[in-house]
Amino acid sequence: MKSNPFLFLALLSVMFTLSGQQTEVDFIKADLNIIPDSMGSIAASASYELVAIEKSSSFYLDAQRMEFSSVRLNGKKAKYTYNGKRLNVQKKLKPGKKYRLSLAYTAVPNQTVYFFGWDDGIPNNNQIWTQGQGKYTSHWTPSLDDMNDKMVFDLTLTFDKSYQVIANGKLENSKIKGEVKEWKYSMDGPMSSYLLAFVIGNYESRMQYSARGIPIENFFYTGAEKRFESTYRYTKEMFDFLEAEIGMPFPWQGYKQVPVRDFLYAGMENTGLTIFSDAYHVDSLAFADKNYVEVNAHEMAHQWFGNLVTEVDSNHHWLHEGFATYYALLAEASVLGEELMYWKLFDKAQALQKAAEAGQGEALTDPKASSLTFYDKGAWALALLRVQLGEEAYRTGTLDYLKKYQYGNATVANYLSEMSAASGQDLSDFRSDWLDGTNFSMEQARKYLTERSPALRNFFAMQHEIRTSNAPNERILQEYWATNVSPQLRERSIRLYYKSLSTDFIREALQTGDLKMRQAVVQSATRIPKELQSDFEILLNDPSYLTVEQALYLLWVHFPEKRADYLKKTEGILGMPDRNVQSIWLLLASLTSDYASNSDRQAFRQQLANFTSPENSFEIRQRAFVLLSEIQGMTDQNLKDLINATVHPQYAFRSFARQLLDTFLKLPDQKSRISSLLDGLKPSELRYIKQKLTIE
């Protein structure tokens, strides 16, 4: 048996547990053998090493909706009870003695493990992936749902040999056994169970190595080599920056990143294995519109803040999200410049001020606080704490905190204690103002920004002059533009004051050569003056899918005599991963009588209608639903697809679909129409729609 150098740390971590945690035993290690089935079930065996901490007559593991065929303790059949949620093993335990629990079970998880594409018949569209945080790993393997219970996980997965299987830890070996392949992954540090993860799909990968030699394996979809560089741009640079900035070497064996479809969030920082939405798996043109850089840095920072040192409970969630957000800003600034970081902090400050003024301010120590509070106020708290303590004390205290609580759990008080020790300062006022208080000090935020960013200092001065001066807005803007070349200042100026700008000013903005400025113009415009028609037509060639999409729509609306020309010029452009350009093109082409024949236009409409199918990503589906509903073009199949979307695991998409369905149910005759479409629905879809029809 492999020795465990973290046993002492794991035992020490018991001191920091909640009263509700299982303290009688400490689970040290888990060896898992997982065999997923593409139809949604899992067959598995698991072996756990545990040590008794105190006398007890039983111990448990969380296990959701499983069937156990074998439960053995130290090789012998064990007495146990199981209530569908928790496996309770009856055994008198002797303090200090080690035990080995062996299980064989099957599971049909209704959450946490997600199966996509297996029933649509489309090649290379099949995926299985997990999301543990907030969903509980105990839905696919017996584990402990408490974040304070950490163990070392070794994971063996067996699946169809034609697929790539990726999991936490180091890949020790893989071997083909007939039509399947076995993948063995091992870990050498303990972690909370919510960070256990795997992905199965059609992938290729490329390896990078950090300055210290840590392997960084970045995965991309088979055949999507052209998207590799633009997806993972700056990964190594930010990895090296974080190691140097934090002062602690990367605490895990290696790092992997994998895009998946229909992911529940932007990304998830599973230990050594970040899973992220393939909406960020972009080509070089889309990089300017939406890229993975910030999410990449955020999930990477979590490997220290959240994975290495984990919160005791959600009262201390600042230790995860506030830290990851702040260090992501620093990492992004290291490759894209500090100016961008200051403008992002300004945006966060504005949102926080607005919430506070509306009476919606929250404390960072409130376990039910919003993402705005945990992420953005959390980042601001760290930025200002760094100023208060000074550079050396801040870095020393943060490093001491990570070293002291590594592979364990911590509280906000634990962190502040280390910072006080490093600086010699009493942080009671800081905690009261920034952590326990619900207000947001815009005054402190503006002071911080004006001292560091000349562009923001000028922006604030420009806004003040526009509010207080009788001079035309455009004249004031011109004066500040003449002395300040900040692209962020200019872009914000256009978005804020577009309606007061002359056509000459707008033309000049379009001709500056700055992509974001052109984007600001086209996204702010609601009409195109005739004298700017040719300037906007040039935007159909812009190296930005967002700009092309908006320019095409505006030109099509305002210059009907040239619709066919605009459609011809943009035909074949797919756009972002959500097919933003193709979707609007199909709609406009289907409505343009002089562009194509009736049969071709019907084919365009049908192609757009096909985008609502579950075989597509939810981003593509949502865009198609919006466009079709705006022209009252939803077919019966589109409505069935909408009903399917109402039970989708992605919360935002599910909510969108339910709201759109509610809108349809309020229209004349739509309730009876939807009632006629129930045949062939899945049980979960049928349950939801029957409930809605009854309520309505």
C-alpha positions in Angstrom: 0.0 0.0 0.0 1.3 3.4 -1.0 2.2 5.5 2.0 0.3 8.8 2.6 2.5 11.7 3.6 -0.6 13.9 4.2 -2.1 11.7 7.0 -0.8 14.0 9.7 -2.2 17.0 8.0 -5.5 15.2 7.5 -5.7 14.4 11.2 -4.8 18.0 12.1 -7.6 19.3 9.9 -10.2 17.7 12.3 -9.6 20.6 14.6 -11.2 23.0 12.1 -14.3 21.0 11.4 -17.9 21.9 11.9 -19.9 20.3 14.7 -22.0 18.6 12.1 -19.0 16.8 10.5 -18.4 13.1 11.0 -15.6 13.3 13.5 -15.5 9.7 14.7 -13.5 8.5 11.7 -11.2 10.2 9.1 -11.3 8.9 5.5 -7.8 9.0 4.2 -7.9 7.6 0.8 -10.3 6.3 -1.8 -9.6 4.0 -4.8 -12.5 4.2 -7.2 -13.2 2.0 -10.2 -15.9 3.6 -12.4 -17.6 2.2 -15.5 -20.0 4.7 -16.9 -22.6 3.6 -19.4 -23.6 5.9 -22.2 -27.3 5.4 -21.3 -26.8 7.2 -18.0 -25.9 4.6 -15.5 -22.6 3.8 -13.6 -21.3 0.4 -12.3 -18.5 0.8 -9.8 -16.4 -0.5 -7.0 -14.7 1.5 -4.4 -12.2 0.9 -1.6 -11.7 3.4 1.3 -8.9 3.6 3.8 -10.1 5.2 7.1 -8.8 5.6 10.6 -10.9 5.7 13.8 -10.5 8.9 15.7 -12.6 8.0 18.7 -14.8 5.2 19.9 -17.9 4.7 17.7 -20.4 2.1 16.8 -20.9 3.3 13.2 -19.7 5.5 10.4 -21.2 6.7 7.1 -20.8 7.8 3.5 -23.2 10.0 1.6 -24.6 8.0 -1.4 -27.5 9.1 -3.5 -29.9 6.7 -5.2 -27.5 3.7 -5.4 -27.8 0.0 -5.2 -25.2 -1.9 -3.2 -24.3 -5.5 -4.1 -21.4 -5.7 -1.7 -20.4 -3.9 1.5 -17.3 -5.3 3.2 -15.1 -4.0 6.1 -11.6 -5.4 6.3 -12.6 -8.1 3.9 -15.7 -9.3 5.8 -19.3 -8.7 5.1 -20.4 -5.6 7.0 -23.7 -4.8 8.6 -25.2 -1.7 7.1 -28.3 0.4 6.5 -29.1 2.5 3.5 -31.9 5.0 3.1 -31.3 6.1 -0.4 -29.1 9.0 0.7 -26.6 7.7 3.2 -24.8 4.4 3.7 -24.4 3.7 7.4 -22.0 1.0 8.4 -22.4 -0.6 11.8 -19.1 -1.5 13.5 -17.5 -0.9 16.8 -14.4 1.2 16.0 -11.2 1.3 18.0 -9.4 4.7 18.2 -6.2 4.8 16.1 -7.0 1.7 14.2 -7.1 1.7 10.4 -10.0 0.0 8.4 -10.7 -0.7 4.8 -14.2 -0.4 3.5 -14.9 -2.0 0.1 -18.1 -1.4 -1.9 -19.7 -2.6 -5.1 -22.6 -0.6 -6.4 -24.6 0.9 -9.3 -25.9 4.4 -9.7 -28.2 6.2 -12.1 -27.4 9.8 -11.2 -30.0 12.4 -11.9 -27.5 15.2 -11.4 -23.7 15.7 -11.1 -22.9 13.4 -14.0 -24.3 14.7 -17.4 -24.6 12.7 -20.6 -24.9 14.6 -23.8 -25.3 13.6 -27.5 -25.6 9.8 -27.0 -29.1 9.6 -28.6 -28.8 12.1 -31.5 -26.7 10.0 -33.9 -24.3 12.8 -34.7 -20.6 11.8 -34.9 -18.2 13.3 -32.3 -21.1 14.9 -30.4 -21.0 12.5 -27.4 -19.8 13.6 -23.9 -20.0 12.6 -20.3 -18.8 15.1 -17.7 -19.2 15.9 -14.0 -20.0 18.9 -11.9 -19.6 18.4 -8.2 -19.8 21.8 -6.6 -23.3 22.5 -5.5 -24.4 19.1 -7.0 -22.6 16.6 -4.8 -20.2 13.9 -6.0 -22.2 11.4 -3.8 -24.6 11.1 -6.7 -22.0 9.0 -8.6 -19.6 7.6 -5.9 -20.1 7.2 -2.2 -18.2 10.1 -0.6 -18.6 12.8 2.1 -20.5 15.9 1.0 -18.9 18.0 3.8 -16.1 20.2 2.4 -14.1 19.6 5.6 -13.7 15.9 4.9 -10.7 15.6 2.6 -9.2 12.4 1.2 -6.8 11.3 -1.6 -8.7 10.0 -4.6 -7.3 7.5 -7.1 -9.7 7.0 -10.0 -9.8 4.2 -12.6 -12.3 4.7 -15.4 -13.3 2.1 -18.1 -15.0 3.1 -21.3 -15.3 2.7 -25.1 -11.7 2.7 -26.4 -12.5 5.3 -29.1 -13.0 8.1 -26.5 -10.6 10.1 -24.4 -11.1 9.8 -20.7 -9.8 12.6 -18.5 -9.8 12.8 -14.6 -8.1 14.4 -11.7 -4.5 13.5 -11.0 -1.6 11.9 -12.9 -2.4 9.4 -15.6 -0.4 6.4 -14.4 -1.3 4.2 -17.4 -4.0 3.2 -19.8 -4.6 -0.1 -21.5 -7.0 -1.5 -24.1 -9.1 -4.5 -23.1 -11.1 -5.6 -26.1 -13.5 -2.8 -27.1 -12.9 -0.8 -23.9 -9.9 1.1 -22.5 -9.0 1.4 -18.8 -7.5 4.7 -17.6 -5.8 4.9 -14.2 -5.3 8.3 -12.5 -3.7 8.8 -9.1 -3.5 11.8 -6.8 -1.0 12.6 -4.0 -2.8 15.3 -2.1 -6.2 15.2 -0.2 -9.1 17.3 -1.4 -12.8 17.8 -0.8 -15.1 15.4 -2.7 -16.8 18.1 -4.7 -13.6 18.6 -6.6 -13.5 15.1 -8.0 -14.2 15.0 -11.7 -14.0 13.3 -15.0 -14.7 14.0 -18.7 -15.3 11.6 -21.5 -15.4 12.7 -25.2 -13.6 13.1 -28.5 -10.5 15.2 -27.7 -6.9 15.8 -28.6 -4.4 17.6 -26.4 -1.2 19.5 -26.4 1.3 19.7 -23.5 3.0 22.7 -22.1 5.3 22.9 -19.1 5.5 25.7 -16.6 8.7 27.4 -15.7 9.0 24.9 -12.8 8.3 22.0 -15.1 4.6 21.4 -14.1 2.8 19.7 -17.0 -0.1 21.7 -18.4 -2.3 19.6 -20.7 -4.8 21.5 -22.7 -7.5 19.6 -24.5 -9.4 20.6 -27.7 -12.2 19.0 -29.7 -11.0 16.5 -32.3 -10.5 18.3 -35.6 -10.5 21.8 -33.9 -6.8 22.4 -34.0 -7.4 25.9 -35.3 -9.1 26.9 -32.1 -6.3 25.6 -29.8 -4.1 28.7 -29.7 -6.9 31.2 -29.4 -8.6 29.2 -26.7 -5.5 28.7 -24.5 -3.7 31.9 -25.2 -1.6 33.1 -22.2 -2.1 29.9 -20.2 1.5 29.2 -19.4 2.3 32.9 -18.8 -0.5 33.3 -16.3 0.4 30.0 -14.6 4.0 31.1 -14.1 2.7 34.5 -12.9 0.4 33.0 -10.3 3.2 30.8 -8.9 5.5 33.8 -8.6 2.8 36.2 -7.3 1.4 33.8 -4.7 4.8 32.6 -3.7 3.8 29.0 -3.4 4.5 26.3 -6.0 1.5 24.8 -7.8 0.3 22.3 -5.2 -0.8 19.5 -7.4 0.9 17.0 -9.8 -0.2 18.7 -13.0 -2.9 20.8 -14.6 -5.4 19.9 -17.3 -8.2 22.0 -19.0 -11.1 20.5 -21.0 -14.0 22.3 -22.8 -17.4 20.6 -22.7 -20.8 21.5 -24.1 -23.7 22.8 -22.1 -21.6 23.3 -19.0 -23.5 24.6 -16.0 -21.1 27.5 -15.4 -18.2 29.4 -17.2 -15.7 27.0 -15.6 -15.1 24.7 -12.6 -11.8 24.4 -10.8 -11.8 20.7 -10.1 -8.4 19.8 -8.5 -5.8 19.8 -11.3 -8.6 19.6 -13.9 -10.6 22.6 -14.9 -13.7 21.9 -16.9 -15.1 24.9 -18.9 -17.8 25.8 -21.3 -17.0 25.3 -24.9 -18.5 28.7 -25.5 -14.8 29.8 -24.8 -13.4 27.2 -27.2 -13.0 29.9 -29.9 -11.2 30.6 -33.1 -8.8 33.5 -33.6 -11.4 35.9 -34.9 -13.8 35.2 -31.9 -11.0 35.9 -29.4 -11.6 39.6 -29.7 -15.3 39.1 -28.9 -15.2 36.5 -26.2 -12.2 34.6 -24.8 -11.2 32.2 -22.1 -8.4 34.4 -20.6 -10.2 35.7 -17.5 -12.0 32.4 -16.8 -8.8 30.5 -17.3 -7.0 32.7 -14.7 -9.9 32.5 -12.3 -10.1 28.7 -12.3 -6.3 28.5 -12.1 -6.2 30.7 -9.0 -8.7 28.4 -7.3 -6.1 25.6 -7.3 -4.6 27.5 -4.3 -7.6 29.4 -3.1 -10.4 26.8 -2.7 -8.7 23.6 -3.6 -5.5 23.7 -1.5 -7.2 25.7 1.3 -10.9 25.2 1.4 -13.6 27.2 3.3 -15.1 25.6 6.4 -18.5 26.5 5.1 -20.3 29.1 2.9 -19.9 31.8 5.6 -16.3 31.9 4.4 -16.9 31.8 0.6 -14.9 35.0 0.2 -11.8 32.8 0.7 -12.7 31.1 -2.6 -14.4 33.5 -5.0 -13.0 36.8 -3.8 -9.5 35.5 -4.0 -9.9 33.7 -7.3 -11.4 36.9 -8.8 -8.7 39.2 -7.5 -5.8 36.9 -8.5 -7.4 36.4 -11.9 -7.4 40.2 -12.4 -3.7 40.3 -11.5 -2.9 37.4 -13.8 -4.8 38.9 -16.7 -3.1 42.2 -16.1 0.3 40.5 -16.4 -0.4 39.6 -20.0 -2.9 42.2 -21.2 -1.8 45.2 -19.1 -2.8 46.8 -15.8 -5.1 49.4 -17.5 -7.7 46.7 -18.3 -7.7 45.5 -14.7 -8.5 49.0 -13.4 -11.4 49.4 -15.8 -12.8 46.0 -14.8 -12.5 47.0 -11.1 -14.3 50.2 -12.0 -17.2 48.2 -13.6 -17.4 46.0 -10.5 -17.4 49.1 -8.3 -20.3 50.6 -10.2 -22.4 47.5 -9.9 -21.7 47.2 -6.2 -22.6 50.9 -5.7 -25.8 50.5 -7.6 -26.7 47.4 -5.4 -25.9 49.3 -2.2 -27.9 52.3 -3.2 -30.9 50.1 -4.0 -30.7 48.6 -0.5 -29.3 45.3 -1.9 -25.8 45.5 -0.4 -24.5 42.3 1.2 -21.9 41.3 3.7 -19.1 39.1 2.4 -19.7 36.8 5.4 -23.3 36.3 4.5 -23.5 32.7 3.3 -26.5 33.6 1.0 -24.8 36.6 -0.6 -24.9 36.9 -4.4 -22.1 36.3 -6.9 -21.7 40.1 -7.2 -20.7 40.2 -3.5 -18.6 37.1 -3.3 -16.7 37.7 -6.5 -16.6 41.5 -7.1 -16.8 42.9 -3.6 -14.5 40.1 -2.5 -11.9 41.2 -5.1 -12.2 44.8 -4.0 -11.7 43.9 -0.4 -8.4 42.2 -1.2 -7.2 45.1 -3.4 -7.8 47.6 -0.6 -6.4 45.2 2.1 -3.2 45.0 0.1 -2.9 48.8 0.1 -3.6 49.0 3.8 -1.0 46.4 4.8 1.6 47.2 2.3 3.1 44.9 -0.3 5.5 42.9 1.8 3.0 42.2 4.7 0.2 41.3 2.3 2.3 38.8 0.4 3.9 37.3 3.6 0.5 37.0 5.3 -1.2 35.3 2.4 1.7 32.9 1.9 1.7 32.0 5.6 -2.1 31.4 5.4 -1.7 29.0 2.5 1.2 27.1 4.2 -0.6 26.8 7.5 -3.9 25.5 6.2 -2.7 23.7 3.1 -4.7 20.5 2.3 -7.1 21.6 5.1 -9.9 24.0 5.8 -9.9 27.6 7.0 -12.1 30.5 8.1 -12.1 34.2 7.4 -10.8 34.7 10.9 -7.9 32.3 10.2 -6.9 34.4 7.2 -7.2 37.7 9.0 -5.1 36.3 11.9 -2.2 35.6 9.5 -2.5 39.0 7.9 -2.5 40.7 11.3 0.5 38.7 12.4 2.4 39.6 9.2 1.6 43.3 9.4 1.2 44.0 13.1 -2.1 45.7 12.4 -5.5 45.3 14.0 -7.9 44.4 11.2 -11.1 44.7 13.2 -12.1 47.9 11.3 -11.3 46.3 8.0 -13.4 43.3 8.8 -16.3 45.5 10.0 -16.2 47.7 6.9 -15.4 45.3 4.1 -16.4 41.8 5.3 -19.3 42.1 7.7 -20.7 45.4 6.4 -23.3 45.6 3.7 -22.2 49.0 2.2 -19.7 49.6 -0.6 -17.3 52.6 -0.3 -17.3 54.1 -3.8 -15.1 56.9 -2.3 -12.3 54.5 -1.5 -12.7 52.7 -4.8 -12.4 55.9 -6.8 -9.4 57.0 -4.8 -7.7 53.7 -5.4 -8.4 53.9 -9.2 -7.5 57.6 -9.7 -4.1 57.0 -7.9 -3.3 54.2 -10.3 -4.9 54.9 -13.6 -4.4 58.2 -15.5 -7.1 57.1 -18.0 -9.7 56.7 -15.3 -8.7 59.9 -13.6 -9.3 61.7 -16.9 -12.6 59.7 -17.4 -13.9 60.9 -14.1 -12.9 64.5 -14.9 -14.5 64.2 -18.3 -17.8 62.9 -16.8 -17.8 65.7 -14.2 -17.2 68.3 -17.0 -20.0 66.9 -19.1 -22.4 67.1 -16.1 -21.5 70.6 -15.1 -20.5 72.4 -18.4 -22.8 74.0 -20.9 -20.4 73.0 -23.7 -21.6 70.3 -26.1 -20.7 66.8 -25.1 -18.9 66.2 -28.4 -16.6 69.2 -27.8 -15.6 67.9 -24.4 -15.0 64.4 -25.7 -12.8 65.8 -28.4 -10.7 67.6 -25.9 -10.1 64.5 -23.8 -9.6 62.3 -26.8 -6.8 64.7 -28.0 -4.8 64.2 -24.8 -5.7 60.6 -23.9 -5.3 57.6 -26.1 -6.8 55.1 -23.7 -8.9 52.7 -25.8 -11.1 52.0 -22.8 -11.8 55.7 -22.2 -12.8 56.2 -25.8 -14.9 53.1 -26.0 -16.8 54.0 -22.8 -17.3 57.6 -24.1 -19.0 56.3 -27.3 -21.3 53.9 -25.4 -22.3 56.6 -22.9 -22.7 59.6 -25.2 -23.4 58.0 -28.6 -26.7 59.8 -29.1 -25.1 63.2 -28.9 -22.3 62.5 -31.4 -22.2 63.9 -34.9 -21.8 61.7 -38.0 -18.3 63.1 -38.5 -17.3 62.1 -35.0 -18.8 58.6 -35.5 -17.0 58.3 -38.8 -13.7 59.2 -37.2 -14.3 56.6 -34.5 -14.9 54.0 -37.1 -11.7 54.8 -38.9 -9.4 54.8 -35.9 -8.4 51.1 -36.4 -9.5 50.1 -32.9 -11.8 47.0 -33.0 -13.5 47.7 -29.6 -14.3 51.3 -30.7 -15.9 50.1 -33.9 -17.8 47.5 -31.8 -19.0 50.3 -29.4 -20.3 52.3 -32.4 -22.2 49.4 -34.0 -23.7 48.2 -30.7 -24.8 51.7 -29.7 -26.4 52.6 -33.1 -30.1 52.1 -33.5 -30.1 53.6 -37.0 -27.6 54.3 -39.8 -27.6 57.8 -41.4 -27.3 57.7 -45.2 -24.0 59.5 -45.0 -22.6 56.7 -42.9 -23.9 53.8 -45.0 -20.5 53.1 -46.7 -18.7 53.3 -43.3 -21.0 50.7 -41.8 -20.8 48.5 -45.0 -17.1 48.2 -44.3 -17.9 46.6 -41.0 -19.2 43.5 -42.8 -15.5 42.6 -43.2 -14.6 43.4 -39.6 -12.4 40.9 -37.7 -15.2 40.6 -35.0 -18.2 38.3 -35.3 -20.2 40.6 -32.9 -19.5 43.6 -35.2 -20.4 41.7 -38.3 -23.7 40.4 -36.8 -24.9 43.8 -35.7 -23.7 45.6 -38.8 -25.6 43.0 -41.0 -28.8 43.5 -39.1 -28.7 47.3 -39.1 -27.8 47.5 -42.8 -30.5 45.0 -43.7 -33.1 47.1 -41.8 -32.1 50.5 -43.1 -31.1 49.9 -46.7 -33.6 47.3 -48.1 -32.5 47.9 -51.7 -29.1 46.3 -50.9 -30.3 43.4 -48.7 -29.2 40.8 -51.2 -25.7 42.3 -51.5 -25.3 42.3 -47.7 -26.5 38.7 -47.5 -24.2 37.6 -50.3 -21.2 39.2 -48.6 -21.8 37.4 -45.3 -23.0 34.1 -46.5 -21.2 31.1 -45.0 -19.9 33.0 -41.9 -20.7 30.9 -38.8 -19.5 33.3 -36.1 -19.1 32.6 -32.4 -19.6 29.1 -31.0 -23.3 30.1 -30.7 -23.4 30.7 -34.4 -24.4 34.3 -33.9 -23.8 35.4 -37.5 -25.2 32.3 -39.2 -28.4 32.5 -37.1 -29.2 36.1 -38.0 -28.2 35.5 -41.6 -30.6 32.5 -41.9 -33.4 34.6 -40.5 -32.8 37.6 -42.7 -32.2 35.5 -45.8 -35.5 33.7 -45.2 -37.2 37.1 -45.2 -35.5 38.5 -48.3 -37.6 37.8 -51.4 -35.1 39.0 -53.9 -32.2 37.0 -52.5 -33.3 33.4 -53.2 -36.2 31.3 -54.4 -39.1 30.5 -52.2 -37.9 26.9 -51.7 -34.4 28.2 -50.8 -35.9 30.7 -48.3 -38.0 27.9 -46.8 -34.8 25.9 -46.4 -33.1 28.8 -44.7 -36.0 29.0 -42.2 -35.9 25.2 -41.6 -32.1 25.3 -41.0 -32.7 28.0 -38.3 -35.6 26.0 -36.9 -33.3 23.0 -36.6 -31.0 24.9 -34.3 -33.5 24.6 -31.4 -32.9 20.8 -31.3 -31.2 19.3 -28.3 -28.4 18.0 -30.5 -27.1 21.6 -30.4 -25.5 23.5 -27.6 -27.9 25.5 -25.4 -26.3 28.7 -26.6 -27.2 27.9 -30.2 -30.7 26.8 -29.2 -31.4 29.9 -27.1 -30.4 32.2 -30.0 -32.7 30.3 -32.4 -35.6 30.4 -29.9 -35.3 34.1 -29.6 -35.2 34.8 -33.4 -38.0 32.4 -34.2 -40.3 33.7 -31.5 -39.7 37.3 -32.6 -41.2 36.5 -36.0 -43.8 34.2 -34.6 -42.1 31.3 -36.5 -42.2 28.6 -33.9 -43.2 25.2 -35.4 -44.6 22.4 -33.4 -41.2 20.8 -33.3 -39.7 24.0 -32.0 -42.3 24.0 -29.2 -41.4 20.4 -28.3 -37.7 21.5 -28.2 -38.7 24.4 -26.0 -40.5 21.9 -23.6 -37.3 19.9 -23.6 -35.3 23.0 -22.7 -37.5 23.6 -19.6 -35.8 20.6 -17.9 -32.2 21.3 -19.1 -29.6 21.1 -16.4 -28.1 24.5 -17.2 -30.0 26.9 -14.9 -29.9 30.1 -17.0 -31.1 28.3 -20.2 -33.7 26.4 -18.3 -35.1 29.6 -16.8 -35.1 31.3 -20.2 -37.0 28.4 -21.7 -39.6 28.4 -18.9 -40.2 32.1 -19.2 -40.6 31.8 -23.0 -43.0 28.9 -22.5 -45.0 31.0 -20.1 -45.2 33.7 -22.7 -46.6 31.3 -25.3 -49.2 29.9 -22.9 -50.6 33.3 -22.5 -51.2 33.7 -26.2 -54.6 32.8 -27.8 -54.9 29.1 -28.8 -51.4 28.3 -27.7 -52.4 26.3 -24.6 -54.5 23.9 -26.7 -51.7 23.7 -29.3 -49.1 22.8 -26.7 -51.5 20.3 -25.1 -51.6 18.5 -28.4 -47.8 17.9 -28.4 -47.5 15.7 -25.4 -47.0 12.4 -27.2 -43.4 11.3 -27.2 -42.2 13.6 -24.5 -39.7 12.3 -21.9 -41.1 11.7 -18.4 -39.4 14.8 -16.9 -40.7 17.0 -19.7 -44.2 15.6 -19.4 -44.2 16.2 -15.6 -43.3 19.8 -16.1 -45.6 20.7 -18.9 -48.6 19.0 -17.4 -48.0 21.0 -14.2 -47.9 24.2 -16.3 -51.0 23.3 -18.2 -52.8 22.6 -15.0 -51.7 25.9 -13.4 -52.5 27.9 -16.4 
